[in-house]
Structure formats: C-alpha cells, structure tokens
Amino acid sequence: MHRAKIDQEHNRLILHWIDSLSISDIDQLQAEVMSLLPQLKPGFDCISDIANMRPASKHVMEHVEHLQETLHKAGMRRVVRIVGKGGAAHIASDQMDRSAAQAGYQTLHVDTEAEALAALSRG
C-alpha cells in the first residue's frame, strides 16, 4: 500500500510508493496527502520513495501527474526521489520524471533514504 506521512519538524512530506498503481490507489493517496498538507508550511520538501514501485499505465500516470501538480502548487520546494539500485523502479522513475516535468519541477535521484536525507540537509 502506498503511504504518505510528514516530518513536521523538517517540513517534509514523505511518500512511499509500493508495487503497481491503480487509479483508486492514487486517488486515495491524494486524499491522504491533502489531509496532511495543512500541517506543512510553503517551501516544504518531499521525499518520494519509489524503490519498490513498478511502472504504471498511462491512465494511472495522469492521476500521478495531477498529484504532482497539486504538490507543486501547494508550495513544494524540492523533491528527492529514492530509486534504489536497479530494477523496475528505474523505469517507474522515468515515468515519474516525465510527469514531474509536466507539473513544473525536477527531482534529484538517490539510491537510499540516507542519501535523500543528506541531500535535503545540504540545503
């Protein structure tokens, strides 16, 4: 199951994407994210962990793009994407990069959560 949580102390949204996606999964994740957004200040960062995500259909990616646009408009500053060391997540990452570009932002790719936290702490 996909999960969203916040690190309020560091003003971060953390998304975990698991396996393949369905439109209902994305809509549920978006509702969860929308309930968390009021707890974040504009300029928040996002860690998007897709290391265990599989590529998605074009229709599903349209819903992902809508979520990405929503986050960008809500004041998201930076996104660090955890892609892992290989496998299907790299294909999914290409999909996520295309939809992120459509939403108006770019991401930094790392292999691990530790690398993501280090990248965000550098400013």
VOLORO-297551 format. One record per residue: x, y, z of N, C-alpha, C in turn; residue number from 1. Coordinates in Angstrom, 2 decimals. Layout:
! VOLORO-297551
ATOM  n_x  n_y  n_z  ca_x  ca_y  ca_z  c_x  c_y  c_z  num
ATOM  X  Y  Z  X  Y  Z  X  Y  Z  NUM;
...
This chain:
! VOLORO-297551
ATOM  n_x  n_y  n_z  ca_x  ca_y  ca_z  c_x  c_y  c_z  num
ATOM  0.85  -1.19  0.00  0.00  0.00  0.00  0.88  1.25  0.00  1;
ATOM  0.48  2.22  -0.71  1.19  3.49  -0.78  0.90  4.26  0.50  2;
ATOM  1.89  5.01  0.97  1.72  5.72  2.22  2.25  7.15  2.09  3;
ATOM  1.63  8.02  2.87  2.10  9.40  2.97  2.21  9.74  4.45  4;
ATOM  3.27  10.43  4.79  3.42  10.92  6.16  4.20  12.22  6.10  5;
ATOM  4.24  12.91  7.21  5.00  14.16  7.24  6.03  14.10  8.36  6;
ATOM  7.08  14.85  8.16  8.08  15.13  9.18  7.92  16.63  9.41  7;
ATOM  7.07  16.96  10.38  6.73  18.36  10.60  7.93  19.18  11.06  8;
ATOM  8.80  18.57  11.84  9.99  19.27  12.35  10.86  19.78  11.20  9;
ATOM  10.99  18.98  10.14  11.82  19.37  9.00  10.99  19.86  7.81  10;
ATOM  9.67  19.99  8.00  8.77  20.49  6.95  8.90  19.66  5.68  11;
ATOM  8.69  18.32  5.86  8.83  17.39  4.75  7.62  16.48  4.62  12;
ATOM  7.28  16.21  3.38  6.29  15.20  3.04  7.06  13.98  2.57  13;
ATOM  6.68  12.81  3.06  7.37  11.58  2.68  6.34  10.64  2.06  14;
ATOM  6.60  10.27  0.81  5.70  9.38  0.07  6.41  8.05  -0.19  15;
ATOM  5.72  6.96  0.09  6.23  5.62  -0.20  5.30  4.99  -1.23  16;
ATOM  5.85  4.68  -2.39  5.09  4.08  -3.48  5.46  2.59  -3.52  17;
ATOM  4.47  1.71  -3.46  4.72  0.27  -3.39  4.04  -0.44  -4.56  18;
ATOM  4.76  -1.33  -5.21  4.25  -2.17  -6.29  3.65  -1.36  -7.42  19;
ATOM  2.63  -1.91  -8.03  1.98  -1.23  -9.15  0.87  -0.32  -8.61  20;
ATOM  0.47  0.60  -9.44  -0.51  1.60  -9.04  -1.82  1.41  -9.79  21;
ATOM  -2.89  1.72  -9.10  -4.19  1.80  -9.76  -4.71  3.22  -9.57  22;
ATOM  -5.70  3.59  -10.36  -6.27  4.93  -10.22  -6.84  5.12  -8.82  23;
ATOM  -7.50  4.10  -8.29  -8.07  4.24  -6.94  -6.97  4.40  -5.89  24;
ATOM  -5.81  3.72  -6.08  -4.68  3.89  -5.16  -4.20  5.34  -5.16  25;
ATOM  -4.06  5.91  -6.35  -3.57  7.29  -6.46  -4.58  8.26  -5.87  26;
ATOM  -5.86  8.04  -6.15  -6.88  8.93  -5.60  -6.90  8.86  -4.07  27;
ATOM  -6.71  7.66  -3.53  -6.67  7.51  -2.07  -5.43  8.18  -1.50  28;
ATOM  -4.28  8.00  -2.17  -3.05  8.66  -1.72  -3.20  10.17  -1.79  29;
ATOM  -3.82  10.68  -2.85  -4.02  12.13  -2.97  -4.88  12.65  -1.83  30;
ATOM  -5.93  11.93  -1.48  -6.79  12.35  -0.36  -5.99  12.38  0.94  31;
ATOM  -5.13  11.38  1.12  -4.29  11.34  2.32  -3.33  12.53  2.34  32;
ATOM  -2.70  12.80  1.19  -1.77  13.92  1.09  -2.50  15.25  1.37  33;
ATOM  -3.68  15.40  0.81  -4.43  16.65  1.01  -4.77  16.86  2.48  34;
ATOM  -5.00  15.78  3.21  -5.28  15.93  4.65  -4.03  16.30  5.43  35;
ATOM  -2.85  15.97  4.90  -1.59  16.29  5.58  -1.04  17.67  5.23  36;
ATOM  -1.35  18.17  4.04  -0.76  19.43  3.57  -0.94  20.61  4.52  37;
ATOM  -2.08  20.75  5.19  -2.22  21.91  6.09  -1.21  21.92  7.24  38;
ATOM  -0.58  20.78  7.50  0.42  20.71  8.57  1.81  21.13  8.10  39;
ATOM  1.96  21.36  6.80  3.24  21.78  6.23  3.20  23.25  5.85  40;
ATOM  4.37  23.87  5.92  4.48  25.26  5.51  4.92  25.33  4.04  41;
ATOM  4.55  26.39  3.32  5.05  26.54  1.95  6.58  26.46  1.96  42;
ATOM  7.12  25.87  0.93  8.55  25.64  0.87  8.93  24.28  1.42  43;
ATOM  7.93  23.41  1.62  8.22  22.08  2.14  8.95  21.26  1.09  44;
ATOM  9.71  20.29  1.56  10.41  19.35  0.69  9.66  18.03  0.67  45;
ATOM  9.97  17.20  -0.30  9.32  15.91  -0.44  10.36  14.83  -0.71  46;
ATOM  10.24  13.74  0.03  11.00  12.52  -0.27  9.99  11.56  -0.89  47;
ATOM  10.27  11.14  -2.09  9.39  10.24  -2.83  10.12  8.92  -3.04  48;
ATOM  9.75  7.92  -2.26  10.43  6.63  -2.28  9.71  5.70  -3.26  49;
ATOM  10.33  5.49  -4.43  9.73  4.61  -5.43  10.60  3.37  -5.65  50;
ATOM  11.49  3.07  -4.72  12.40  1.93  -4.88  11.64  0.61  -5.06  51;
ATOM  10.41  0.54  -4.56  9.61  -0.68  -4.68  8.38  -0.48  -5.56  52;
ATOM  8.48  0.45  -6.50  7.36  0.75  -7.38  7.59  0.13  -8.75  53;
ATOM  6.51  -0.31  -9.37  6.57  -0.83  -10.73  6.03  0.23  -11.69  54;
ATOM  6.40  0.15  -12.96  5.84  1.10  -13.93  4.31  1.04  -13.94  55;
ATOM  3.72  2.16  -14.32  2.25  2.28  -14.31  1.73  2.59  -15.70  56;
ATOM  0.43  2.39  -15.88  -0.20  2.69  -17.16  -0.29  4.19  -17.38  57;
ATOM  -0.54  4.57  -18.63  -0.67  5.99  -18.97  -1.81  6.64  -18.19  58;
ATOM  -2.92  5.93  -18.02  -4.08  6.49  -17.30  -3.75  6.71  -15.82  59;
ATOM  -3.03  5.79  -15.24  -2.62  5.95  -13.84  -1.65  7.12  -13.72  60;
ATOM  -0.72  7.23  -14.66  0.26  8.31  -14.60  -0.40  9.68  -14.74  61;
ATOM  -1.52  9.76  -15.42  -2.25  11.03  -15.49  -2.72  11.45  -14.09  62;
ATOM  -3.12  10.50  -13.27  -3.54  10.80  -11.90  -2.32  11.16  -11.04  63;
ATOM  -1.20  10.48  -11.28  0.03  10.80  -10.56  0.44  12.24  -10.90  64;
ATOM  0.36  12.61  -12.16  0.72  13.96  -12.58  -0.17  14.99  -11.88  65;
ATOM  -1.44  14.69  -11.75  -2.34  15.61  -11.04  -1.89  15.79  -9.58  66;
ATOM  -1.51  14.70  -8.94  -1.00  14.79  -7.57  0.28  15.63  -7.53  67;
ATOM  1.17  15.41  -8.48  2.41  16.18  -8.53  2.14  17.67  -8.75  68;
ATOM  1.20  17.99  -9.62  0.82  19.40  -9.85  0.26  20.01  -8.57  69;
ATOM  -0.56  19.26  -7.87  -1.15  19.74  -6.62  -0.06  20.07  -5.61  70;
ATOM  0.92  19.20  -5.48  2.02  19.43  -4.53  2.85  20.64  -4.94  71;
ATOM  3.12  20.74  -6.23  3.91  21.88  -6.72  3.18  23.20  -6.43  72;
ATOM  1.91  23.24  -6.70  1.12  24.45  -6.45  0.95  24.75  -4.96  73;
ATOM  1.06  23.71  -4.13  0.92  23.90  -2.68  2.20  24.44  -2.04  74;
ATOM  3.25  24.62  -2.85  4.47  25.22  -2.32  5.62  24.26  -2.11  75;
ATOM  5.55  23.07  -2.74  6.65  22.12  -2.62  7.90  22.74  -3.24  76;
ATOM  9.00  22.69  -2.51  10.24  23.30  -2.95  11.13  22.31  -3.71  77;
ATOM  11.46  21.21  -3.08  12.36  20.22  -3.68  11.80  18.82  -3.52  78;
ATOM  12.17  17.95  -4.47  11.81  16.54  -4.39  13.08  15.72  -4.55  79;
ATOM  13.28  14.82  -3.62  14.35  13.84  -3.73  13.67  12.49  -3.90  80;
ATOM  13.99  11.80  -4.97  13.36  10.52  -5.28  14.33  9.38  -4.99  81;
ATOM  13.89  8.47  -4.14  14.68  7.27  -3.84  14.31  6.22  -4.89  82;
ATOM  15.29  5.84  -5.72  15.02  4.90  -6.79  15.65  3.53  -6.55  83;
ATOM  16.49  3.40  -5.56  17.12  2.12  -5.30  18.24  1.84  -6.29  84;
ATOM  18.70  0.62  -6.27  19.87  0.24  -7.07  19.55  -0.29  -8.45  85;
ATOM  18.31  -0.61  -8.73  18.02  -1.14  -10.06  16.61  -1.68  -10.14  86;
ATOM  16.32  -2.34  -11.24  15.02  -2.98  -11.39  13.97  -2.06  -11.97  87;
ATOM  12.72  -2.46  -11.73  11.57  -1.76  -12.31  11.44  -0.33  -11.83  88;
ATOM  11.99  -0.02  -10.65  11.87  1.34  -10.12  12.53  2.36  -11.05  89;
ATOM  13.55  1.96  -11.78  14.20  2.91  -12.69  13.30  3.24  -13.88  90;
ATOM  12.53  2.28  -14.34  11.55  2.55  -15.39  10.44  3.45  -14.84  91;
ATOM  9.96  3.11  -13.63  8.94  3.94  -12.99  9.47  5.35  -12.76  92;
ATOM  10.75  5.47  -12.43  11.35  6.78  -12.21  11.31  7.63  -13.48  93;
ATOM  11.56  7.00  -14.62  11.47  7.74  -15.89  10.05  8.26  -16.09  94;
ATOM  9.05  7.44  -15.76  7.66  7.89  -15.87  7.40  9.05  -14.92  95;
ATOM  7.87  8.92  -13.68  7.64  9.97  -12.68  8.35  11.27  -13.10  96;
ATOM  9.54  11.15  -13.70  10.27  12.34  -14.16  9.49  13.07  -15.25  97;
ATOM  8.92  12.31  -16.17  8.14  12.95  -17.24  6.93  13.68  -16.67  98;
ATOM  6.23  13.04  -15.74  5.05  13.70  -15.18  5.46  14.86  -14.27  99;
ATOM  6.59  14.76  -13.59  7.08  15.87  -12.78  7.40  17.07  -13.67  100;
ATOM  8.02  16.81  -14.81  8.33  17.90  -15.75  7.05  18.58  -16.21  101;
ATOM  6.01  17.78  -16.48  4.72  18.35  -16.87  4.14  19.20  -15.73  102;
ATOM  4.40  18.78  -14.49  3.89  19.51  -13.33  4.74  20.75  -13.02  103;
ATOM  5.93  20.84  -13.62  6.73  22.06  -13.48  7.92  21.97  -12.55  104;
ATOM  8.38  20.78  -12.23  9.55  20.68  -11.37  10.42  19.50  -11.76  105;
ATOM  11.63  19.47  -11.22  12.57  18.37  -11.45  12.89  17.72  -10.10  106;
ATOM  13.47  16.53  -10.18  13.80  15.81  -8.96  15.26  15.42  -8.95  107;
ATOM  15.77  15.20  -7.75  17.11  14.66  -7.55  16.93  13.18  -7.25  108;
ATOM  17.71  12.32  -7.91  17.60  10.88  -7.69  18.71  10.41  -6.76  109;
ATOM  18.35  9.54  -5.83  19.31  8.91  -4.93  18.94  7.43  -4.81  110;
ATOM  19.85  6.65  -4.21  19.60  5.22  -4.06  18.96  4.84  -2.73  111;
ATOM  19.21  5.62  -1.68  18.76  5.22  -0.34  18.12  6.39  0.41  112;
ATOM  17.40  6.06  1.47  16.81  7.09  2.32  17.89  7.95  2.97  113;
ATOM  18.99  7.33  3.38  20.09  8.10  3.99  20.63  9.15  3.01  114;
ATOM  20.75  8.78  1.74  21.21  9.73  0.73  20.19  10.84  0.52  115;
ATOM  18.90  10.50  0.59  17.85  11.52  0.44  17.91  12.52  1.58  116;
ATOM  18.04  12.03  2.81  18.12  12.93  3.96  19.37  13.81  3.89  117;
ATOM  20.48  13.23  3.46  21.73  14.00  3.32  21.57  15.10  2.27  118;
ATOM  20.94  14.76  1.15  20.74  15.75  0.08  19.89  16.91  0.56  119;
ATOM  18.84  16.63  1.33  17.97  17.70  1.82  18.65  18.53  2.91  120;
ATOM  19.52  17.90  3.67  20.17  18.67  4.74  21.24  19.60  4.19  121;
ATOM  21.69  19.36  2.96  22.68  20.25  2.34  22.07  21.58  1.90  122;
ATOM  20.77  21.68  1.98  20.18  22.97  1.66  19.47  22.96  0.40  123;
